[in-house]
Amino acid sequence: MIKNLFLILSLVSSTLYSQTNNDPIYLNYSYFPKSDMDKLDNEGSLNLLEANVILPKFNLSKTTEVYTNLNYKLYSYDNEYDYEIFPDQLNDLRLGFIIRQKMAENWEMIISPRVNLRTDFSDNSTKYGVFPSLNLIGVKSSKKTDNLSYGLGVSYNNDLNKNTIIPLGYFKYETDK
């Protein structure tokens, strides 16, 4: 029940967000009303405030572009009963880069390192709250079809202290609008 309610609220609240996820600056607010928890005899609500900034690109060299992304999310929980294991607020700070390295006329490498810090700023709260990730993908632009590019890569993510390696695929075909 709670999972279905969360999914529905996520879809509804996503329509209130910025026009696209690629907006250079956006501020979003979501409210998830009180609902029963599955595993605890408790109910709770969630307020989520998110701010995001994508800084203008800068060039490291003639063939290397770097984009910087700063993101902050504030999760404010309102639980009926106070459990010490649940913080009242959780901060999620993210710093990420997208590095585009031109390798040849129709080849480029995209590298995106990121680090997340999740904390409630209590004592030792950052000890297990740092989550690095790294994506690496090689992209080839088709010489025969101007608006086609494709690639393969790999992603490493340590979110929630689970070292995960995932293969990546990239396919982009643009049409005139």
Steps between C-alpha positions, in 0.01 A plus 500: 500500500767751603710413193205564267420828674865608475508415128179693429618802700837490326336509160260778601770709667734460203257705291561790738874496440698720267447475127783254453769335710752691288403844628820671616336612824189362663329478835242228570276429797306178555267402780404141574206489744480278806467132430548176692837328500523135393756368749436725804193597696540861395389752244694783349515772239787641298589848378769509233677817388749476213727764351720437196756707311683400183790736452608616152754279331869576506771363273800321645649479152390529137355150521374485861179659634399487866153561645442528876178404678415600858191348659347524848198313636346548842276218619282600797316211662199529728446168676220433747742333743858608554750224427868574559598317181300745286633855475257791482695638205743354251728708277615364164781702341636403157794624299538359153692566183445405138826491308476468122829407337515499120714201399471516120276657236205277584599361844468652844535377856253618765617469860273601787637474853267594785501495876189503720495593868191399696492620857285633781812683632496310828814353656666248267218543250739532207692182585277287274339778299750555215410327174731531198402406148666501159358453151716447193360467151648503150276663240535473125323729252397323184679618186217371280208647700567851632241490778592158645739430787546191716733365764584261780638556845502404864368654821631459854275606785549467874158634596389351832843333536428244231781488245310462176641480148244538221556486123371805313362539151449825311285557192396839363316570178387856439227603260404842373211645695 
